[in-house]
Amino acid sequence: MNFDVIALIVLCLIWAAFGVIPWLVVAYRRKGHGTLVLLPLAIVGGVGGAVLVPALGARNLPAVLGSLIAAMAGGLVLILAAPHVARVVRRRGMAS
């Protein structure tokens, strides 16, 4: 397997792990009530937020460090936005 592919897979796993950190804090504060459903959102938000940093043109060490911070921020944004989006969907009758 090509080294670049392995490095990208490892980097995505690290971004996902950094995206889970805010979820751990939220799960601890809520004592686990209703937080398991937010775990996939934290992972997707972490990877999605982190991918934006190199996509915007950052390179080398600042890009890696910035992407780790962006992974935590992306996970946190999706975790905090999910209950509000669900409430709006229920109010407008969009839920099936």
OpenMM code with the backbone's topology and positions (N, CA, C; nanometers):
from openmm import Vec3, app, unit

residues = "MET ASN PHE ASP VAL ILE ALA LEU ILE VAL LEU CYS LEU ILE TRP ALA ALA PHE GLY VAL ILE PRO TRP LEU VAL VAL ALA TYR ARG ARG LYS GLY HIS GLY THR LEU VAL LEU LEU PRO LEU ALA ILE VAL GLY GLY VAL GLY GLY ALA VAL LEU VAL PRO ALA LEU GLY ALA ARG ASN LEU PRO ALA VAL LEU GLY SER LEU ILE ALA ALA MET ALA GLY GLY LEU VAL LEU ILE LEU ALA ALA PRO HIS VAL ALA ARG VAL VAL ARG ARG ARG GLY MET ALA SER".split()
positions = [
    Vec3(0.0840, -0.1175, 0.0000),
    Vec3(0.0000, 0.0000, 0.0000),
    Vec3(0.0894, 0.1251, 0.0000),
    Vec3(0.0448, 0.2259, -0.0676),
    Vec3(0.1213, 0.3481, -0.0805),
    Vec3(0.1314, 0.4203, 0.0550),
    Vec3(0.2461, 0.4797, 0.0831),
    Vec3(0.2675, 0.5484, 0.2101),
    Vec3(0.1713, 0.6660, 0.2283),
    Vec3(0.1410, 0.7362, 0.1203),
    Vec3(0.0498, 0.8507, 0.1297),
    Vec3(-0.0896, 0.8075, 0.1737),
    Vec3(-0.1343, 0.6946, 0.1244),
    Vec3(-0.2668, 0.6438, 0.1626),
    Vec3(-0.2680, 0.6059, 0.3102),
    Vec3(-0.1640, 0.5399, 0.3556),
    Vec3(-0.1549, 0.5009, 0.4968),
    Vec3(-0.1496, 0.6256, 0.5840),
    Vec3(-0.0730, 0.7251, 0.5450),
    Vec3(-0.0629, 0.8487, 0.6223),
    Vec3(-0.1967, 0.9212, 0.6280),
    Vec3(-0.2708, 0.9221, 0.5190),
    Vec3(-0.4022, 0.9869, 0.5170),
    Vec3(-0.5018, 0.9133, 0.6066),
    Vec3(-0.4973, 0.7814, 0.6052),
    Vec3(-0.5855, 0.7030, 0.6925),
    Vec3(-0.5537, 0.7296, 0.8395),
    Vec3(-0.4261, 0.7320, 0.8728),
    Vec3(-0.3859, 0.7596, 1.0117),
    Vec3(-0.4271, 0.9003, 1.0514),
    Vec3(-0.4100, 0.9959, 0.9620),
    Vec3(-0.4481, 1.1336, 0.9914),
    Vec3(-0.5995, 1.1458, 1.0115),
    Vec3(-0.6780, 1.0761, 0.9310),
    Vec3(-0.8241, 1.0782, 0.9486),
    Vec3(-0.8647, 1.0160, 1.0821),
    Vec3(-0.7953, 0.9102, 1.1228),
    Vec3(-0.8243, 0.8498, 1.2531),
    Vec3(-0.7893, 0.9451, 1.3676),
    Vec3(-0.6790, 1.0173, 1.3532),
    Vec3(-0.6417, 1.1158, 1.4555),
    Vec3(-0.7443, 1.2286, 1.4596),
    Vec3(-0.7873, 1.2769, 1.3434),
    Vec3(-0.8896, 1.3821, 1.3390),
    Vec3(-1.0191, 1.3336, 1.4032),
    Vec3(-1.0572, 1.2097, 1.3755),
    Vec3(-1.1795, 1.1547, 1.4359),
    Vec3(-1.1648, 1.1478, 1.5879),
    Vec3(-1.0476, 1.1081, 1.6354),
    Vec3(-1.0247, 1.1012, 1.7801),
    Vec3(-1.0324, 1.2402, 1.8427),
    Vec3(-0.9785, 1.3405, 1.7760),
    Vec3(-0.9865, 1.4768, 1.8287),
    Vec3(-1.1293, 1.5303, 1.8217),
    Vec3(-1.2077, 1.4831, 1.7248),
    Vec3(-1.3488, 1.5221, 1.7177),
    Vec3(-1.4310, 1.4611, 1.8295),
    Vec3(-1.3864, 1.3490, 1.8834),
    Vec3(-1.4587, 1.2811, 1.9912),
    Vec3(-1.4324, 1.3482, 2.1272),
    Vec3(-1.3253, 1.4231, 2.1411),
    Vec3(-1.2932, 1.4864, 2.2698),
    Vec3(-1.4068, 1.5760, 2.3196),
    Vec3(-1.4640, 1.6648, 2.2366),
    Vec3(-1.5775, 1.7436, 2.2869),
    Vec3(-1.6970, 1.6571, 2.3228),
    Vec3(-1.7166, 1.5472, 2.2505),
    Vec3(-1.8269, 1.4563, 2.2825),
    Vec3(-1.8068, 1.3950, 2.4202),
    Vec3(-1.6836, 1.3602, 2.4542),
    Vec3(-1.6562, 1.3052, 2.5872),
    Vec3(-1.6910, 1.4053, 2.6965),
    Vec3(-1.6580, 1.5313, 2.6732),
    Vec3(-1.6899, 1.6351, 2.7719),
    Vec3(-1.8406, 1.6511, 2.7856),
    Vec3(-1.9116, 1.6561, 2.6735),
    Vec3(-2.0575, 1.6707, 2.6775),
    Vec3(-2.1218, 1.5484, 2.7417),
    Vec3(-2.0739, 1.4299, 2.7089),
    Vec3(-2.1293, 1.3083, 2.7686),
    Vec3(-2.1066, 1.3050, 2.9186),
    Vec3(-1.9926, 1.3512, 2.9638),
    Vec3(-1.9646, 1.3553, 3.1072),
    Vec3(-2.0554, 1.4567, 3.1771),
    Vec3(-2.0717, 1.5729, 3.1158),
    Vec3(-2.1550, 1.6763, 3.1785),
    Vec3(-2.3014, 1.6372, 3.1826),
    Vec3(-2.3493, 1.5647, 3.0805),
    Vec3(-2.4893, 1.5214, 3.0778),
    Vec3(-2.5080, 1.3859, 3.1449),
    Vec3(-2.4021, 1.3322, 3.2002),
    Vec3(-2.4027, 1.2006, 3.2647),
    Vec3(-2.4500, 1.0913, 3.1691),
    Vec3(-2.4192, 1.1093, 3.0415),
    Vec3(-2.4473, 1.0082, 2.9410),
    Vec3(-2.5873, 1.0089, 2.8847),
    Vec3(-2.6751, 1.0927, 2.9363),
    Vec3(-2.8146, 1.0928, 2.8907),
    Vec3(-2.8263, 1.1522, 2.7505),
    Vec3(-2.8634, 1.0685, 2.6544),
    Vec3(-2.8886, 1.1126, 2.5185),
    Vec3(-2.7657, 1.1550, 2.4401),
    Vec3(-2.6508, 1.1085, 2.4784),
    Vec3(-2.5306, 1.1530, 2.4086),
    Vec3(-2.4748, 1.0494, 2.3101),
    Vec3(-2.5171, 0.9267, 2.3201),
    Vec3(-2.4633, 0.8248, 2.2297),
    Vec3(-2.4991, 0.8543, 2.0845),
    Vec3(-2.6166, 0.9109, 2.0635),
    Vec3(-2.6588, 0.9427, 1.9275),
    Vec3(-2.5737, 1.0557, 1.8674),
    Vec3(-2.5071, 1.1329, 1.9520),
    Vec3(-2.4232, 1.2426, 1.9040),
    Vec3(-2.2819, 1.1990, 1.8663),
    Vec3(-2.2432, 1.0762, 1.9007),
    Vec3(-2.1074, 1.0296, 1.8727),
    Vec3(-2.0732, 1.0307, 1.7238),
    Vec3(-2.1586, 0.9785, 1.6352),
    Vec3(-2.1234, 0.9855, 1.4924),
    Vec3(-2.1115, 1.1292, 1.4417),
    Vec3(-2.1929, 1.2188, 1.4969),
    Vec3(-2.1823, 1.3592, 1.4564),
    Vec3(-2.0495, 1.4190, 1.4989),
    Vec3(-2.0015, 1.3806, 1.6155),
    Vec3(-1.8719, 1.4306, 1.6622),
    Vec3(-1.7593, 1.3820, 1.5717),
    Vec3(-1.7666, 1.2577, 1.5295),
    Vec3(-1.6627, 1.2023, 1.4426),
    Vec3(-1.6649, 1.2708, 1.3060),
    Vec3(-1.7833, 1.2840, 1.2483),
    Vec3(-1.7960, 1.3492, 1.1177),
    Vec3(-1.7550, 1.4962, 1.1266),
    Vec3(-1.7957, 1.5627, 1.2339),
    Vec3(-1.7575, 1.7024, 1.2515),
    Vec3(-1.6083, 1.7192, 1.2690),
    Vec3(-1.5463, 1.6257, 1.3396),
    Vec3(-1.4022, 1.6317, 1.3583),
    Vec3(-1.3265, 1.6170, 1.2285),
    Vec3(-1.3616, 1.5180, 1.1510),
    Vec3(-1.2919, 1.4969, 1.0233),
    Vec3(-1.3252, 1.6087, 0.9251),
    Vec3(-1.4519, 1.6485, 0.9224),
    Vec3(-1.4922, 1.7552, 0.8304),
    Vec3(-1.4269, 1.8882, 0.8614),
    Vec3(-1.4216, 1.9222, 0.9881),
    Vec3(-1.3572, 2.0474, 1.0265),
    Vec3(-1.2082, 2.0458, 0.9994),
    Vec3(-1.1463, 1.9333, 1.0222),
    Vec3(-1.0018, 1.9228, 1.0028),
    Vec3(-0.9629, 1.9246, 0.8552),
    Vec3(-1.0457, 1.8707, 0.7708),
    Vec3(-1.0154, 1.8687, 0.6273),
    Vec3(-1.0171, 2.0095, 0.5692),
    Vec3(-1.0944, 2.0984, 0.6308),
    Vec3(-1.1025, 2.2350, 0.5791),
    Vec3(-0.9699, 2.3105, 0.5881),
    Vec3(-0.8899, 2.2806, 0.6892),
    Vec3(-0.7645, 2.3554, 0.7080),
    Vec3(-0.6681, 2.3342, 0.5899),
    Vec3(-0.6344, 2.2107, 0.5540),
    Vec3(-0.5475, 2.1949, 0.4368),
    Vec3(-0.6173, 2.2356, 0.3064),
    Vec3(-0.7488, 2.2215, 0.3017),
    Vec3(-0.8207, 2.2605, 0.1804),
    Vec3(-0.8160, 2.4111, 0.1582),
    Vec3(-0.8035, 2.4873, 0.2675),
    Vec3(-0.7938, 2.6331, 0.2552),
    Vec3(-0.6525, 2.6796, 0.2230),
    Vec3(-0.5585, 2.5878, 0.2179),
    Vec3(-0.4246, 2.6221, 0.1712),
    Vec3(-0.3134, 2.6160, 0.2738),
    Vec3(-0.3420, 2.5810, 0.3969),
    Vec3(-0.2359, 2.5721, 0.4982),
    Vec3(-0.1495, 2.4496, 0.4697),
    Vec3(-0.0218, 2.4608, 0.4970),
    Vec3(0.0721, 2.3521, 0.4700),
    Vec3(0.1643, 2.3298, 0.5888),
    Vec3(0.2235, 2.2119, 0.5944),
    Vec3(0.3262, 2.1735, 0.6918),
    Vec3(0.2733, 2.1701, 0.8352),
    Vec3(0.3594, 2.2029, 0.9308),
    Vec3(0.3246, 2.1904, 1.0729),
    Vec3(0.2073, 2.2788, 1.1144),
    Vec3(0.1989, 2.4055, 1.0711),
    Vec3(0.0811, 2.4851, 1.1094),
    Vec3(-0.0502, 2.4234, 1.0613),
    Vec3(-0.0469, 2.3575, 0.9473),
    Vec3(-0.1682, 2.2934, 0.8968),
    Vec3(-0.2088, 2.1764, 0.9848),
    Vec3(-0.1120, 2.0991, 1.0303),
    Vec3(-0.1437, 1.9839, 1.1156),
    Vec3(-0.1994, 2.0309, 1.2491),
    Vec3(-0.1328, 2.1281, 1.3109),
    Vec3(-0.1805, 2.1786, 1.4394),
    Vec3(-0.3154, 2.2481, 1.4251),
    Vec3(-0.3314, 2.3248, 1.3204),
    Vec3(-0.4601, 2.3904, 1.2953),
    Vec3(-0.5712, 2.2920, 1.2678),
    Vec3(-0.5383, 2.1834, 1.1993),
    Vec3(-0.6417, 2.0841, 1.1700),
    Vec3(-0.6845, 2.0088, 1.2955),
    Vec3(-0.5934, 1.9911, 1.3911),
    Vec3(-0.6315, 1.9261, 1.5174),
    Vec3(-0.7255, 2.0155, 1.5974),
    Vec3(-0.6973, 2.1439, 1.5987),
    Vec3(-0.7876, 2.2373, 1.6667),
    Vec3(-0.9210, 2.2444, 1.5937),
    Vec3(-0.9163, 2.2465, 1.4614),
    Vec3(-1.0397, 2.2504, 1.3828),
    Vec3(-1.1203, 2.1225, 1.3995),
    Vec3(-1.0542, 2.0094, 1.4226),
    Vec3(-1.1263, 1.8839, 1.4449),
    Vec3(-1.2077, 1.8924, 1.5736),
    Vec3(-1.1488, 1.9469, 1.6791),
    Vec3(-1.2238, 1.9622, 1.8038),
    Vec3(-1.3367, 2.0628, 1.7871),
    Vec3(-1.3105, 2.1706, 1.7167),
    Vec3(-1.4136, 2.2723, 1.6953),
    Vec3(-1.5278, 2.2177, 1.6090),
    Vec3(-1.4937, 2.1433, 1.5051),
    Vec3(-1.5972, 2.0854, 1.4193),
    Vec3(-1.6843, 1.9856, 1.4923),
    Vec3(-1.6217, 1.9014, 1.5741),
    Vec3(-1.7003, 1.8072, 1.6541),
    Vec3(-1.7916, 1.8791, 1.7513),
    Vec3(-1.7416, 1.9843, 1.8147),
    Vec3(-1.8208, 2.0597, 1.9105),
    Vec3(-1.9370, 2.1310, 1.8433),
    Vec3(-1.9124, 2.1884, 1.7271),
    Vec3(-2.0193, 2.2604, 1.6559),
    Vec3(-2.1336, 2.1662, 1.6203),
    Vec3(-2.1024, 2.0497, 1.5675),
    Vec3(-2.2094, 1.9569, 1.5303),
    Vec3(-2.2821, 1.9012, 1.6526),
    Vec3(-2.2097, 1.8776, 1.7600),
    Vec3(-2.2738, 1.8277, 1.8817),
    Vec3(-2.3706, 1.9310, 1.9381),
    Vec3(-2.3289, 2.0565, 1.9407),
    Vec3(-2.4135, 2.1608, 1.9970),
    Vec3(-2.5278, 2.1990, 1.9040),
    Vec3(-2.5096, 2.1841, 1.7743),
    Vec3(-2.6143, 2.2214, 1.6792),
    Vec3(-2.7214, 2.1141, 1.6639),
    Vec3(-2.6897, 1.9902, 1.6894),
    Vec3(-2.7831, 1.8804, 1.6643),
    Vec3(-2.9152, 1.8933, 1.7402),
    Vec3(-2.9168, 1.9206, 1.8704),
    Vec3(-3.0461, 1.9323, 1.9392),
    Vec3(-3.1311, 2.0480, 1.8867),
    Vec3(-3.0680, 2.1575, 1.8483),
    Vec3(-3.1430, 2.2717, 1.7967),
    Vec3(-3.2040, 2.2411, 1.6606),
    Vec3(-3.1289, 2.1730, 1.5767),
    Vec3(-3.1810, 2.1346, 1.4454),
    Vec3(-3.2967, 2.0366, 1.4613),
    Vec3(-3.2835, 1.9419, 1.5533),
    Vec3(-3.3918, 1.8454, 1.5769),
    Vec3(-3.5174, 1.9157, 1.6253),
    Vec3(-3.5018, 2.0161, 1.7100),
    Vec3(-3.6169, 2.0910, 1.7609),
    Vec3(-3.6867, 2.1659, 1.6481),
    Vec3(-3.6120, 2.2276, 1.5600),
    Vec3(-3.6702, 2.3010, 1.4476),
    Vec3(-3.7419, 2.2058, 1.3536),
    Vec3(-3.6834, 2.0914, 1.3285),
    Vec3(-3.7462, 1.9935, 1.2388),
    Vec3(-3.8776, 1.9446, 1.2985),
    Vec3(-3.8807, 1.9188, 1.4282),
    Vec3(-4.0043, 1.8732, 1.4924),
    Vec3(-4.1115, 1.9813, 1.4897),
    Vec3(-4.0737, 2.1070, 1.5118),
    Vec3(-4.1712, 2.2153, 1.5134),
    Vec3(-4.2351, 2.2359, 1.3763),
    Vec3(-4.1571, 2.2235, 1.2738),
    Vec3(-4.2081, 2.2485, 1.1390),
    Vec3(-4.2745, 2.1264, 1.0787),
    Vec3(-4.2741, 2.0163, 1.1479),
    Vec3(-4.3407, 1.8972, 1.0982),
    Vec3(-4.2659, 1.8279, 0.9869),
    Vec3(-4.1330, 1.8483, 0.9808),
    Vec3(-4.0550, 1.7868, 0.8743),
    Vec3(-4.0151, 1.6442, 0.9081),
    Vec3(-4.0271, 1.6067, 1.0336),
    Vec3(-3.9857, 1.4720, 1.0730),
    Vec3(-4.0890, 1.3726, 1.0248),
    Vec3(-4.0412, 1.2580, 0.9831),
    Vec3(-4.1341, 1.1551, 0.9346),
    Vec3(-4.1829, 1.0669, 1.0460),
] * unit.nanometer
topology = app.Topology()
chain = topology.addChain("A")
for resn in residues:
    res = topology.addResidue(resn, chain)
    for name in ("N", "CA", "C"):
        topology.addAtom(name, app.Element.getBySymbol(name[0]), res)
